[in-house]
Amino acid sequence: MIPAGMPHDLTFAHRDLLYLLAIPAVILLWGLINARELRRVFAPLMRAIVLALFVVALANPQQVMHSEGAARPAIVDASASITPAMRAWTLKLLHDDLGLRAGDPAYMFAGDATPQSIGAVESAFANGSGCAECGPGATNLESALYRIAADPDAHGGPAVMVTDGWQNRGDADRAISAIVNAEIRLDIFTPPGARSIPNVAMTALSLPPALEKAAPFELGVTMENLNDASVTGTIAIERDGALIDQRKVTLPRGSQRFDFPVRTEAAGLASYSSTYKPDNPAFDAYLEDDSLKGWVGVGTRRKVLILTDSAKDANYLGTVVNRMGFDPTVIPVTGGTWDGAVTGYDAVLINNVPSERIAPAAQNAMVAYVSRGGSLAMVGGDSSFGLGGYADSPLAPIMPVTMKPPQHKEKKRALVLIIDKSGSMGRNDKLTYAKAAAETVTKNLKDNDLIGVIGFDSQPFVVIPLQPVGQSRAYFNQMIDRLSAHGQTFLIPALREAERTLGNSGAQSKHVVILTDGETGGTAEMYYDLVSRMHHDSNTTISTIAVGTEANIDLLQAIAKYGGGSYYQTDSASNLPQLFVEDFKAHGGEITMVEKEFTPRTASPDAILKDLASRQMPPLKGYVSTEIKPSATMDMYVDRADTHEPVIASWKYGAGKVMAVTTDASGRWSGTWVTSNLFAPLWDRLLAWMTPEVPTEPKIDVALGYNAGRINIKLTDYSAEPGNAARLVTVIVTRPDGTRTETALTEEVVGELSGSIDAPAPGNYYFEVRSPAGKDKKFPPLAFTVSPSVNAELPRPEPNYGLLEKLASATGGRLNPSPAEVSTERAMLERRVSMNPYLLVAAMILLIGEALVRRLTA
């Protein structure tokens, strides 16, 4: 049967056999001629018709039916990144604009590609179920292209593809050759991007993959707000899991970058994570893209050894050394003798450590270290240079200054200790430590020095009258133990008693130390008048020590200032013995240690201080007196008694460098340098002179990137001889699952090596760059984290035009052409139906009828 409405034609397979119809015509004519009556005509007529039917059957008459075939398969993206609005646009394109029919073939793809029909696509998109068998949680363009390339029905003509072009599995570039070989021309349509999505995405984390040494850098975080309105949230930065910075941000629609200053602190590999947390979760529907992780590999840092009297005294130095990118090794030499090694250090700093605490063998090793090219600096304090016994030490010959042994003014000294014994001093053993401090001071006094102790609460209590130390030594401890804590606090009477006592002493050097933990009573004017009179009229210096924070600190500081002494504050009573001794050394008549305010001067120009040589230096409060050696350079000095005494001196000794800094680095004398922000720049220049950059160090830049499941590595050598980089050709990779592989970097251009590794799974990938020789430059460790977000299937604000343009151009197709220009040609199908069965049945029926007629008419 022929379907109604279907175009059809009649044709004969053997048309020439129709000439045989003449035979039944002759037979019919002959029968009619011989028929004698009408009833005998029917039999010959029927025989002629049967014979004619057989002849026509021999000619094989056929009914030819024409119909249109299906269009070429379409390729439709059904991944989760295609939003409902984008799916509706796709349906309109396929059905209305391109005119594809429900029965036309199609491939729906996401993680996998499955053969479907346009009707199935319409059904899946219309009811929102999608294509479950396609794996909508991913997009693999490569798989879809290989599938269409293997379909013979798609070969040799145009094919329509509808996709946003974003892929998180495979690499579509690898399938281009298969599409070209199948002679398939891709006409690609992109649904309009998801212009408004309730989402905020962290799209980039910018940081240097490798640093030659520890150095500050900017960590850049790029955020993209896909909402119509601005949103707020917090960006947190972590290093190795510990929070180092966070910032509240407001994000307008679009992209915005935020830079966070970061300082590396140690050699090795460090991870940096950035996480965004929205204030309103409703504006951030996809949490997968709210965090990124990167790595910074820091090469082995150059090391600086700091030998110091106490760790506290080296705080400022250690900070500067670390900030410059060096690795400081701080060793407090508080007791015993240090006999360590100095090899392997770029510089050695001796910070106020007496000679007796550094073994002679270690000092001789330092001399050899400098002779071979090392750098050594001695830093001032009350135990340095001549004060520390270095004048006759093995280090004396290599120093750029001549050190003076300790010298004291030959004069009678008187010391009065005023100790608070009010009730509050009984807490936390404060009075006990105050007694111990007084006992410790006597050990640093000569027998002919005078000492007196006055306790006070609301009234003064003379514990030990002012008398020679030698006279009081036998019973000093017993007398000091008479102090007991009780009563209120009132300092004025005790201070007046000290004034009276010292006024009758006949001593040339008179000093008072006041220790208290609370309010002193009286008005400030009362103290200022008394203290000024004692200092200016009686040549008495007054120092104050505050224990804890409840003392009248402002008043105590003012008393020390107007009294020409020093102010100390401690939260721990156990520090009192050390503070008493320190104050005695500062005001005990030492002339090698100069403690007064002076303004240092600089030689200009100066190769070490550079631009600082032209600046006015802030005043210092002390230094150790030395003399410059003839061949040394005096970089900074102070005028004293019509001579220049060095504050900073330097010279070269053997193959190395030696520097003398006669002021301190703890802040006791150099406090104004710290507060005026000169300390760090000054020491930057001093250390830069001591530890210059190695000129032959290669400058190699590292770039790590991720694209389509692969991590790309590029090394660029910016040194004067970039050919050296060609030896860095091997990269050993440790994958997240612990397996290891090795890849070679090839040189594309001179000084530039590149390669890539397969990275299909999210996680941390660690790289070790090696040269074949194994003895070239040690390269910083490297790592790269493939974020789980690369596998997240998320709507994007616009299609991946770069990739899709490449696909369309490579296959001879077009990107986003007019639908009217796209050919959806259909093959014309032809179906032939033979009429022989019908003819033969009719012939048989007529043949039987002819036999019946012939019998009836016989």
C-alpha positions in Angstrom: 0.0 0.0 0.0 1.1 3.5 -0.7 0.9 5.9 2.3 -1.6 8.7 1.6 0.0 11.9 0.5 3.4 10.4 -0.3 4.7 11.4 -3.7 5.0 8.3 -6.0 5.6 7.2 -9.6 5.1 4.0 -11.7 8.1 2.5 -13.5 9.1 -0.8 -15.0 12.3 -2.6 -14.3 12.3 -4.2 -17.8 10.4 -1.8 -20.0 11.5 -3.5 -23.2 9.5 -6.7 -22.4 6.3 -4.7 -22.8 6.7 -5.2 -26.6 5.6 -8.8 -25.9 2.1 -7.5 -25.3 1.7 -7.9 -29.1 1.4 -11.6 -28.6 -1.7 -11.6 -26.4 -3.2 -8.9 -28.8 -2.7 -11.3 -31.8 -4.1 -14.2 -29.8 -7.2 -12.1 -28.9 -7.7 -11.0 -32.5 -7.4 -14.6 -33.7 -10.0 -15.7 -31.1 -12.4 -13.0 -32.0 -12.2 -13.9 -35.7 -12.8 -17.6 -35.1 -15.7 -17.0 -32.6 -19.0 -18.0 -34.2 -21.2 -16.7 -31.6 -21.0 -14.0 -28.8 -20.8 -16.4 -25.9 -17.6 -17.8 -27.3 -15.8 -14.4 -27.2 -15.3 -14.4 -23.4 -12.9 -17.3 -23.2 -10.3 -15.9 -25.8 -10.6 -12.5 -24.2 -9.8 -13.8 -20.8 -6.9 -15.9 -22.1 -5.5 -12.7 -23.8 -5.8 -10.7 -20.5 -4.1 -13.5 -18.5 -1.3 -13.6 -21.0 -1.0 -9.8 -20.9 -0.8 -9.9 -17.2 2.1 -12.4 -17.3 3.9 -10.2 -19.9 3.5 -7.1 -17.7 4.7 -9.2 -14.7 7.8 -10.0 -16.8 8.5 -6.3 -17.2 8.3 -6.0 -13.4 6.2 -2.9 -12.8 7.3 -1.0 -9.6 5.7 1.8 -7.6 8.4 4.3 -6.7 7.8 6.4 -3.4 9.9 9.4 -2.4 10.4 10.8 1.1 12.8 13.1 3.1 15.4 11.4 5.4 16.6 12.6 8.8 19.0 15.6 9.2 22.6 15.0 10.3 23.0 14.4 14.0 23.0 17.4 16.2 25.3 17.7 19.3 23.6 19.2 22.4 25.2 20.1 25.7 23.1 18.7 28.5 25.5 19.4 31.4 24.5 21.1 34.7 26.2 24.3 33.6 23.3 24.8 31.1 20.7 26.7 33.0 16.9 26.3 32.4 16.9 29.6 30.5 19.8 28.4 28.3 17.9 25.1 27.7 14.8 26.9 26.6 16.9 29.0 24.2 18.4 25.7 22.8 14.9 24.2 22.2 13.8 27.2 20.3 16.9 27.2 18.2 16.6 23.5 17.3 12.9 23.4 16.6 11.9 26.8 15.4 15.0 28.4 13.9 16.7 25.3 12.4 13.6 23.3 11.8 14.8 20.0 13.2 12.1 17.4 13.7 11.4 15.2 16.7 12.7 12.1 14.8 16.0 13.7 13.8 19.1 12.1 15.4 21.0 14.0 18.2 23.8 13.4 20.7 23.2 14.7 24.2 26.5 15.0 26.1 27.9 16.0 29.4 30.4 13.7 31.1 29.5 11.2 28.4 27.8 11.4 25.0 24.7 9.2 24.3 22.7 8.9 21.0 19.3 10.4 21.3 16.7 12.1 19.1 15.6 15.7 18.9 12.4 14.7 20.4 14.3 13.1 23.4 16.2 16.4 23.8 13.0 18.4 23.8 11.5 16.1 26.3 14.5 16.1 28.6 14.9 19.9 28.5 11.2 20.6 28.8 10.5 18.6 31.9 13.8 19.6 33.6 15.1 16.0 34.1 18.1 16.5 31.9 20.2 13.6 30.7 20.9 11.4 33.7 22.9 8.8 31.6 25.1 11.6 30.2 26.7 12.3 33.6 25.5 16.0 33.9 28.0 16.7 36.7 30.8 17.2 34.2 31.5 18.3 30.6 33.7 16.3 28.2 33.7 18.0 24.8 36.5 15.6 23.6 34.3 12.6 24.2 31.3 14.1 22.3 33.5 15.1 19.3 35.0 11.6 19.1 31.5 10.1 19.2 30.2 12.2 16.4 33.3 11.6 14.3 32.7 7.8 14.6 29.1 8.1 13.3 28.9 7.5 9.5 25.7 9.4 9.3 27.5 12.6 10.3 30.4 12.2 7.8 30.9 14.5 4.9 28.7 17.4 5.8 27.6 20.1 8.4 26.7 19.3 12.0 25.1 21.6 14.5 26.6 21.8 18.0 25.0 23.7 20.9 27.2 24.3 24.0 28.7 26.9 26.3 32.2 25.5 25.5 33.3 25.0 29.1 34.9 21.7 29.8 36.2 20.1 32.9 37.0 16.7 31.5 39.2 15.8 28.5 40.6 18.2 26.0 38.6 19.1 22.9 41.7 20.1 21.1 42.7 16.5 20.9 39.6 15.6 18.9 39.9 18.2 16.2 41.9 15.9 13.9 39.2 13.2 14.1 36.5 15.7 13.1 38.5 17.0 10.2 39.3 13.5 9.0 35.5 12.7 9.0 35.0 15.8 6.9 32.5 17.2 9.5 31.9 20.9 9.4 30.9 22.2 12.9 28.4 25.1 13.0 28.5 26.0 16.7 25.8 27.9 18.6 26.3 29.2 22.1 23.4 29.8 24.4 23.4 33.3 26.0 25.6 33.2 29.2 24.0 33.1 32.6 24.0 36.8 33.0 22.6 36.8 36.5 23.5 34.0 38.8 23.2 34.0 42.6 26.9 33.2 42.9 30.3 34.7 43.9 33.3 32.9 42.5 37.0 33.0 43.3 38.5 32.8 39.9 42.2 33.3 40.4 44.9 33.1 43.2 48.0 34.9 42.1 51.3 34.2 43.8 54.9 33.3 42.8 55.4 29.5 42.5 59.0 29.9 43.5 61.3 32.3 45.3 65.1 32.2 45.3 65.0 33.3 48.9 62.6 34.5 51.5 61.1 37.8 50.4 57.8 39.7 50.6 55.3 39.4 47.8 51.7 40.3 47.0 49.1 37.5 47.0 46.3 38.4 44.6 42.8 37.1 44.9 40.4 37.7 42.0 36.7 37.5 42.8 33.8 37.6 40.4 30.3 38.6 41.5 27.6 37.2 39.1 24.7 38.8 41.1 23.0 41.9 39.8 23.6 43.7 43.0 26.8 44.2 45.2 27.4 41.6 47.9 29.6 41.6 51.0 31.7 38.9 52.6 35.1 38.1 54.0 38.3 36.9 52.3 40.6 34.9 54.6 44.2 34.0 53.8 45.9 31.0 55.5 49.5 29.8 55.3 49.9 26.1 56.0 46.5 26.1 57.7 47.1 29.1 60.0 45.2 32.3 59.5 47.6 35.2 58.5 45.2 37.8 57.2 41.5 38.5 56.5 39.6 41.4 55.0 36.0 42.4 54.8 35.1 43.2 51.1 32.3 44.6 49.1 32.0 43.1 45.6 30.2 45.0 42.8 29.0 43.0 39.9 31.9 41.8 37.8 35.5 41.0 38.6 37.7 42.6 41.2 41.2 41.8 42.5 42.4 42.1 46.1 46.1 42.1 47.0 47.4 40.9 50.4 51.0 41.6 51.4 52.7 38.4 52.5 56.2 37.8 53.8 57.8 34.4 53.6 59.6 33.3 56.7 61.3 30.0 56.1 62.8 28.0 53.3 60.8 25.1 51.8 57.3 24.7 50.6 54.4 26.7 52.0 50.7 26.4 51.0 48.5 29.5 50.8 44.8 29.2 50.8 42.2 31.8 50.2 38.6 31.4 51.2 35.5 33.6 50.7 32.6 33.5 53.1 29.5 35.5 52.1 27.6 37.5 54.6 24.4 36.4 53.0 24.5 32.8 51.7 21.6 33.4 49.4 23.9 35.3 47.0 26.4 32.5 46.7 24.6 29.3 45.5 27.8 27.4 44.4 30.2 27.0 47.3 32.6 24.9 45.2 34.2 27.9 43.7 34.7 29.9 47.0 38.3 28.8 47.7 41.6 28.3 46.0 45.0 27.0 47.1 48.5 27.7 45.9 52.1 27.0 46.8 55.3 29.1 47.2 58.6 27.3 47.2 61.4 29.2 48.9 65.0 28.3 48.2 67.5 27.6 51.0 68.1 30.9 52.8 71.5 32.3 53.5 72.2 32.0 57.2 73.4 34.6 59.8 74.7 33.6 63.2 73.9 35.9 66.1 75.7 35.3 69.4 74.0 37.4 72.0 74.1 38.1 75.7 70.3 37.4 75.9 67.6 36.5 73.4 65.8 39.7 74.3 68.8 41.8 73.3 68.8 40.2 69.8 65.1 40.9 69.0 65.7 43.9 66.8 68.6 42.3 65.0 66.8 39.0 64.4 63.8 40.8 62.9 66.0 42.8 60.5 67.9 39.7 59.4 64.7 37.7 58.9 63.1 40.6 57.0 66.1 40.7 54.6 65.4 37.1 53.7 68.2 35.6 55.7 67.8 32.7 58.2 68.9 34.0 61.6 70.4 31.5 64.1 70.2 33.3 67.5 72.2 31.7 70.3 72.0 33.3 73.7 75.4 32.8 75.5 74.1 33.4 79.0 76.5 31.0 80.8 79.4 28.7 80.1 81.5 29.0 77.1 80.4 28.8 73.5 82.6 26.6 71.3 80.4 26.2 68.2 81.3 26.3 64.5 80.8 29.3 62.2 81.2 27.5 58.8 78.2 27.7 56.6 77.1 31.1 57.8 77.2 34.2 55.5 77.8 36.5 58.5 78.4 36.2 62.2 77.3 38.9 64.7 78.7 39.1 68.2 76.0 41.1 70.1 77.3 42.2 73.5 78.9 38.9 74.5 82.0 39.0 76.7 85.2 37.4 75.4 85.3 34.9 78.3 82.0 33.3 77.0 83.5 32.5 73.6 86.1 29.9 73.7 89.6 30.8 72.4 89.3 28.0 69.8 86.0 29.5 68.5 87.5 32.9 68.3 90.5 31.6 66.3 88.0 29.8 64.0 86.3 33.1 63.5 89.6 34.7 62.4 90.1 31.8 59.9 86.5 32.2 58.8 87.0 35.9 58.0 90.3 35.2 56.2 88.6 32.7 53.9 85.9 35.3 53.0 83.4 35.3 55.9 81.9 38.4 57.5 82.1 39.3 61.2 80.6 42.2 63.1 80.9 43.1 66.8 78.0 45.0 68.3 78.3 47.3 71.3 77.0 47.0 74.9 78.4 46.9 78.4 80.1 43.5 77.7 81.5 44.2 74.2 84.8 45.4 72.8 87.2 46.5 75.7 84.5 46.2 78.3 84.0 42.6 77.3 87.7 41.7 77.6 88.4 41.6 73.8 91.4 44.0 73.9 93.8 41.1 74.2 91.6 38.4 72.5 92.3 36.6 69.2 89.6 38.8 67.6 91.4 42.1 68.5 93.8 42.0 65.5 91.0 41.6 62.9 88.8 44.4 64.3 88.8 47.7 62.5 89.1 49.5 65.8 91.5 49.5 68.7 89.7 48.4 71.9 90.3 50.1 75.2 90.3 48.1 78.5 87.7 49.1 81.1 88.6 52.5 82.6 86.9 54.0 85.7 87.0 57.5 87.2 89.0 57.4 90.4 86.5 59.0 92.7 84.5 58.1 95.7 81.1 56.7 94.9 77.9 56.6 97.0 74.8 54.6 96.3 71.5 54.8 98.1 68.8 52.2 97.5 65.2 53.4 98.3 63.0 50.2 98.5 59.2 50.3 98.8 58.2 48.1 101.7 54.4 48.8 101.7 51.9 46.0 102.0 51.6 45.4 98.3 55.3 44.5 98.1 54.6 41.3 100.0 52.8 39.8 97.1 54.5 37.7 94.4 57.8 37.8 96.3 58.5 41.4 95.2 60.2 42.4 98.4 62.2 39.2 98.5 63.6 39.8 95.1 64.3 43.5 96.0 66.4 42.3 98.9 68.3 39.9 96.6 68.9 42.8 94.2 70.4 44.9 96.9 72.7 42.0 98.0 73.7 41.5 94.3 74.7 45.2 93.9 77.2 45.0 96.8 79.1 42.4 94.9 79.9 45.0 92.2 81.0 47.7 94.6 84.5 48.3 95.9 85.1 48.3 99.7 85.7 52.0 99.7 82.4 52.8 97.9 79.5 53.9 100.1 76.1 52.2 100.3 72.9 52.9 102.1 69.5 51.3 102.1 66.3 53.1 103.0 62.9 51.3 103.2 59.7 53.3 103.1 56.0 52.9 103.5 54.3 56.1 104.7 57.6 56.9 106.6 61.2 56.3 105.8 63.1 53.5 107.6 66.9 53.5 107.4 67.8 49.9 107.1 71.6 50.5 106.5 73.1 53.9 107.1 75.4 55.2 104.4 78.8 53.7 105.1 81.7 52.0 103.2 80.8 48.7 101.6 83.7 46.9 103.3 82.4 47.9 106.7 78.8 46.6 106.0 79.6 43.4 104.0 79.6 41.2 107.1 76.1 42.1 108.2 74.5 43.6 105.1 72.4 40.5 104.3 71.2 40.3 107.9 70.3 44.0 108.1 68.5 43.9 104.7 66.3 41.0 105.9 64.8 43.4 108.4 62.6 44.8 105.7 59.0 43.6 106.0 56.0 44.5 103.9 53.2 46.6 105.5 51.7 50.1 105.5 50.9 52.6 102.8 53.2 54.3 100.2 54.7 57.8 100.5 58.0 58.4 98.7 58.8 62.1 99.5 60.1 61.6 103.1 62.4 58.7 102.0 63.8 60.8 99.1 64.5 63.7 101.4 66.3 61.3 103.8 68.5 60.2 100.8 69.2 63.8 100.0 70.3 64.5 103.6 72.4 61.4 103.8 74.2 62.0 100.4 74.8 65.6 101.2 77.0 64.7 104.1 78.8 61.8 102.3 81.6 63.7 100.6 81.3 61.4 97.6 82.0 62.7 94.1 79.6 60.3 92.4 76.2 60.0 94.1 73.4 57.8 92.8 69.9 56.9 94.0 67.8 53.9 92.9 64.1 54.0 93.8 62.1 50.8 93.6 58.3 50.8 94.0 55.2 48.9 92.8 52.4 51.5 93.5 51.4 55.1 93.9 54.1 57.2 95.5 51.9 59.9 97.2 52.4 63.6 97.0 52.1 66.0 94.1 54.3 66.0 91.0 55.5 69.5 91.7 56.9 68.3 95.1 59.0 65.7 93.4 60.2 67.8 90.5 61.5 70.5 92.9 63.3 68.0 95.1 64.7 65.9 92.2 65.9 68.9 90.3 67.7 70.3 93.4 69.4 67.0 94.1 70.6 66.6 90.5 71.7 70.1 89.8 72.8 71.3 93.2 74.2 68.1 94.6 75.3 66.3 91.4 73.1 63.3 92.3 71.7 61.0 89.6 68.4 59.2 90.3 67.0 56.1 88.6 63.6 54.5 89.1 62.3 51.0 88.8 58.6 50.2 88.5 57.4 46.7 89.4 54.2 45.8 87.6 51.8 48.3 86.0 50.1 49.7 89.1 53.0 52.1 89.8 52.8 55.8 88.9 54.7 55.2 85.8 54.5 58.8 84.4 55.9 60.2 87.7 58.7 57.6 87.9 59.7 58.3 84.3 59.8 62.1 85.1 61.9 61.5 88.2 64.4 59.5 86.2 64.5 62.2 83.4 64.9 65.2 85.7 67.2 63.2 88.0 69.6 62.4 85.1 69.2 58.6 85.7 67.4 55.8 83.9 63.9 54.4 84.1 63.1 50.6 84.1 59.9 48.7 84.2 59.4 45.0 84.8 56.4 42.8 85.2 58.5 40.1 86.9 60.1 40.7 90.3 62.8 38.1 89.4 64.3 40.6 87.0 65.2 43.1 89.8 68.7 41.8 90.6 69.7 42.2 86.9 68.1 45.7 86.7 70.0 46.9 89.8 73.3 45.7 88.4 72.6 47.1 84.9 71.7 50.5 86.4 74.9 50.5 88.6 77.0 49.8 85.5 75.3 52.7 83.7 75.9 55.2 86.5 78.9 53.9 88.2 81.6 56.1 86.8 82.7 54.0 83.7 84.5 56.1 81.0 85.2 53.4 78.4 81.4 53.0 78.2 80.1 56.5 77.4 76.5 57.0 78.4 75.1 60.3 77.5 73.0 61.7 74.6 75.0 62.6 71.5 74.3 63.0 67.8 76.5 60.8 65.6 77.8 62.0 62.3 78.5 60.2 59.0 81.1 60.3 56.4 79.6 61.3 53.1 79.7 59.7 50.6 79.9 56.3 52.2 79.9 53.0 50.4 78.1 51.2 53.2 75.5 53.7 54.4 74.8 55.0 50.9 71.8 57.4 51.0 71.7 57.4 54.8 75.1 59.1 54.9 73.5 62.4 53.9 70.8 62.2 56.6 70.8 63.9 60.1 71.1 61.0 62.5 68.8 60.8 65.6 70.7 61.0 68.9 72.1 58.0 70.7 72.4 57.5 74.4 75.6 55.6 74.6 78.5 53.7 72.9 81.7 52.0 73.8 84.8 54.1 73.4 87.4 52.8 70.8 89.9 54.2 68.4 89.8 53.7 64.6 92.7 51.8 63.0 94.7 53.5 60.3 93.5 51.4 57.4 89.9 51.2 58.5 86.9 53.2 57.3 85.0 55.3 59.8 81.4 55.2 58.5 79.8 56.9 61.5 81.5 58.7 64.4 80.9 61.0 67.4 83.0 64.0 68.4 84.5 63.5 71.9 87.3 65.6 73.4 88.3 67.0 70.0 88.6 63.5 68.4 86.4 61.3 66.3 85.4 58.1 68.0 83.9 55.5 65.8 80.3 54.4 66.0 80.5 52.3 62.9 83.8 51.2 61.4 84.7 48.7 58.7 87.4 47.2 56.7 88.4 44.1 54.7 90.5 41.5 56.4 92.0 38.8 54.2 89.2 37.7 51.8 86.5 38.7 54.3 84.9 41.7 56.0 84.8 43.0 59.6 82.6 45.6 61.1 82.5 47.3 64.5 79.3 48.9 65.7 80.1 50.5 69.1 76.5 51.4 70.0 74.1 48.7 70.9 71.3 46.8 69.0 69.0 46.2 71.9 67.5 49.6 72.2 69.1 50.7 75.5 71.3 53.2 73.7 69.8 53.0 70.2 66.2 53.4 71.2 65.8 56.6 69.3 66.9 54.8 66.1 64.1 52.2 66.7 61.4 54.8 67.3 62.5 57.0 64.4 62.4 54.0 62.0 66.2 54.3 61.3 67.3 51.1 62.9 66.0 48.7 60.2 67.2 50.7 57.2 70.6 51.2 58.8 71.1 47.5 59.5 69.7 46.7 56.1 72.7 48.5 54.6 75.2 47.1 57.1 74.1 43.5 56.4 74.0 44.2 52.7 77.6 45.2 52.8 78.5 42.1 54.8 76.5 39.7 52.7 76.4 40.9 49.1 74.4 39.1 46.4 76.3 36.4 44.6 76.7 37.8 41.1 76.7 34.4 39.4 73.5 33.3 40.9 71.1 32.4 38.0 67.8 34.2 37.9 65.2 31.7 37.0 61.5 32.4 36.9 58.9 29.6 37.3 55.4 29.5 35.8 52.8 26.9 36.7 49.4 26.7 35.1 46.5 24.4 34.6 44.5 23.8 31.5 42.2 20.9 30.5 43.4 18.4 33.0 47.1 19.1 32.6 49.6 21.1 34.7 52.0 23.2 32.5 55.5 24.0 33.7 57.8 26.7 32.3 61.2 27.7 33.5 62.7 30.9 32.1 66.4 31.7 32.8 67.0 35.5 32.9 70.7 35.2 33.9 73.5 36.5 31.6 74.1 32.9 30.3 70.7 31.4 29.9 72.1 28.3 28.3 72.8 27.1 31.8 69.1 26.5 32.3 69.2 23.8 29.7 70.7 21.4 32.3 67.5 21.7 34.4 65.5 19.2 32.3 64.1 16.6 34.7 61.0 17.1 36.9 59.9 14.4 39.3 56.2 14.6 40.1 54.4 13.2 43.1 50.7 12.9 42.5 47.9 13.2 45.1 47.7 9.4 45.4 51.4 9.1 46.2 52.5 7.7 42.8 55.5 9.3 41.2 56.4 10.0 37.6 59.1 11.8 35.8 58.9 14.1 32.8 61.4 16.0 30.8 61.3 19.7 30.0 62.2 20.6 26.5 63.7 23.9 25.3 61.4 25.7 22.9 63.5 28.9 22.8 66.9 29.7 24.3 66.7 29.9 28.0 63.1 28.6 28.2 62.1 25.1 29.2 58.6 23.8 29.2 56.5 20.7 29.6 53.3 19.4 31.1 51.9 16.5 33.1 48.6 14.8 33.2 46.6 15.9 36.3 43.1 14.4 36.0 42.4 14.4 39.8 42.1 17.3 42.2 44.7 17.5 44.9 48.3 18.5 45.6 51.0 17.8 43.0 54.6 18.1 44.2 57.5 18.8 41.8 61.3 18.4 42.2 63.4 20.0 39.5 66.7 18.3 38.9 69.6 18.6 36.6 71.2 15.5 35.2 74.6 16.4 36.8 72.9 16.5 40.2 75.3 19.2 41.3 74.0 22.3 39.7 71.9 25.0 41.4 69.4 23.7 44.0 66.0 24.7 42.9 63.2 25.7 45.3 60.6 23.0 45.9 57.4 23.4 43.8 53.8 22.3 44.1 50.5 23.0 42.5 47.0 22.3 43.8 44.3 21.3 41.3 41.2 22.8 42.9 38.1 20.7 43.2 36.3 23.6 41.6 37.9 22.7 38.2 35.6 19.7 38.2 32.6 21.6 39.4 29.9 22.0 36.8 28.9 25.7 37.2 27.0 28.2 35.1 29.3 30.7 33.5 28.5 34.3 32.6 29.6 33.9 29.1 30.7 31.0 26.8 34.2 29.8 26.2 34.5 31.7 22.9 38.2 31.1 22.5 37.9 27.3 22.4 34.7 27.3 20.3 36.1 29.7 17.7 39.1 27.4 17.4 36.8 24.3 16.9 34.6 26.0 14.3 37.6 27.5 12.3 39.6 24.2 12.3 36.6 22.2 10.9 35.5 24.9 8.3 32.4 25.8 10.2 31.2 29.0 11.9 30.5 30.2 15.4 27.0 31.6 16.0 26.0 31.9 12.3 22.5 33.0 11.4 20.2 29.9 11.6 19.0 30.7 8.1 22.6 30.2 6.8 22.9 26.8 8.4 22.2 23.8 6.2 20.1 21.1 7.8 19.8 19.1 4.5 18.0 15.8 4.5 18.7 12.9 2.2 15.8 12.1 -0.3 14.8 8.5 0.3 13.3 6.3 -2.6 11.3 3.1 -2.0 10.3 0.8 -4.8 7.3 -1.6 -4.4 6.9 -4.3 -7.1 3.4 -4.8 -8.5 4.1 -8.4 -9.7 2.3 -10.1 -6.7 -0.9 -8.2 -7.6 -0.6 -9.0 -11.3 0.1 -12.7 -10.8 -2.9 -13.0 -8.4 -5.1 -11.3 -10.9 -3.8 -13.6 -13.7 -4.5 -16.7 -11.7 -8.0 -15.6 -10.9 -8.7 -14.8 -14.6 -7.1 -18.1 -15.6 -9.5 -20.0 -13.4 -12.4 -17.9 -14.6 -11.4 -18.7 -18.3 -11.6 -22.4 -17.5 -15.1 -22.1 -16.1 -16.3 -20.0 -19.0 -14.9 -22.4 -21.5 -16.7 -25.3 -19.8 -20.0 -23.5 -19.6 -19.8 -22.5 -23.3 -18.6 -25.9 -24.6 
